[in-house]
Amino acid sequence: MSNVTRSRRQVRLSRALGIALTPKAVKHFEKRPYPPGEHGRARRRTESDYAVRLREKQRLRAQYGLREKQMARAFEEARKAPGLTGEALVEILESRLDALVLRAGIARTTLQARQAVVHRHILVDGKIVDRPSFKVKPGQTVQVKPKSQAMVPFQVAAAGAHRDVLPKVPAYLDVQLEKLSFILVRAPKRAEVPVTCEVQLVVEHYSR
């Protein structure tokens, strides 16, 4: 799939879910703040509880770019964790390596963050990790591999070019962007994680 096609799909999905999943989608939202399709401008019918919960789950899944099986696996882990399941779910997803690479500003989108990991450009405590789902632990240092730092996409990131389209760096990260490096200071807390989601509806969806 070409980058153009992928970008168009992300914009369309963004409009369907009512959230901007990429910086490009933000611009499209400003022009067309309604769902795609010929009935996009029409007022939505009263939705069933199931439809509302499903859409909320899809919104959360899309923001992390996950497949359904990955999402369900994360929910099962959250269900067994102490505390509120919905909050635990977001905290688990936010601990993913690709999510944190994005939050730190080393990538501009979730897809870029994932590609950086899969293409073996990212080190965790000095060792290459090529699994986007790798769970980063508090105290671990993540950085772009020294040999990769001279590549144009990472030089662009080091100059802070993505900061204007990304949320403010959350307090659980200590970022040295010019060095393309960050430390996960502590576990993320739901209230600090910059995702749009009514997590209780996601819990209700999986618990039905």
Secondary structure, 3 states (H helix, E strand, C coil): CCHHHHHHHHHHHHHHHCCCCCHHHHHHHHHCCCCCCCCCCCCCCCCCHHHHHHHHHHHHHHHHCCCHHHHHHHHHHHHHCCCCHHHHHHHHHHCEHHHHHHHCCCCCCHHHHHHHHHCCCEEECCEECCCCCCECCCCCEEEECHHHCCCHHHHHHHCCCCCCCCCCCCCCEEEEHHHCEEEECCCCCHHHCCCCCCHHHHHHHHHC
